[in-house]
Amino acid sequence: MSEKISEAELVVMEALWETSPRTANDVAEQVTASRDWSLQTVKTLLSRLMAKDVIAADQDGRRFLYRPLIQRDDYVASESGRLVNRLFGGRVSPLVAQLASQDQLSAEDIAELEDILKGLKP
């Protein structure tokens, strides 16, 4: 994926990853519960996402059904890698150290990280 998805576009993507295909009205109904957006705003975001080739629309009578072309896991992996590369020189340990120094790791987070690391050892 070459073009970055904006924060607003990500809200629309989350709605499509949750359930698709969906009409613009369906997406607007879901996202306006947490955002004060009009149907036109949602349609604009859908158009931008189509231009970025991350969603597609199939005509169904007089309406369009939107669906994601990328999987959420693939997007998260791409963005995570981009963050680590941009801010931490491609190394994960400085990211974890930064989170720890800011008290952003709960005891549960630490336990999960320990389990992940144990699973990686031969």
C-alpha positions, -999 to +999 in steps of 0.1 A: +000+000+000+017+032-012-007+060+000-013+066+036-049+063+050-059+094+070-074+092+105-109+100+091-105+074+063-094+048+089-128+053+107-146+044+074-122+014+068-129+001+103-166+001+095-159-018+062-136-043+079-163-050+105-190-057+079-189-056+041-201-051+015-220-020+027-237+009+012-226+045+019-257+049+040-248+018+061-213+032+067-226+066+075-251+052+100-224+034+118-197+061+119-221+090+127-228+074+160-193+085+171-186+113+147-207+143+137-203+136+100-229+140+072-236+114+046-217+136+021-186+135+043-187+097+044-192+096+006-162+119+001-141+096+024-153+065+004-142+083-029-108+091-015-103+054-004-114+042-038-088+066-054-062+050-032-072+016-043-079+003-008-117-002-014-139-011-043-175-005-051-198-028-069-230-015-084-262-031-070-291-015-088-290+022-081-266+019-052-230+009-046-218-017-022-183-009-008-158-035+003-122-033+014-094-045-010-069-048+019-072-068+050-070-051+084-041-073+095-021-063+064-028-026+070-018-029+107+014-047+098+023-021+072+016+008+095+034-008+124+065-014+103+063+022+090+062+036+126+091+014+138+112+023+108+104+061+109+108+066+146+130+038+159+154+030+130+136-003+123+142-016+159+113-027+181+131-027+214+134+012+216+097+014+209+089-009+239+115+010+260+097+043+251+063+029+261+077+015+293+094+048+302+060+066+298+042+040+320+021+030+290+026-008+296+002-024+319+010-056+339-011-074+313+008-059+284+041-070+300+028-105+306+017-107+269+051-095+257+069-121+279+047-148+264+054-136+228+092-135+235+091-170+251+073-183+220+101-169+198+129-187+216+140-220+200 
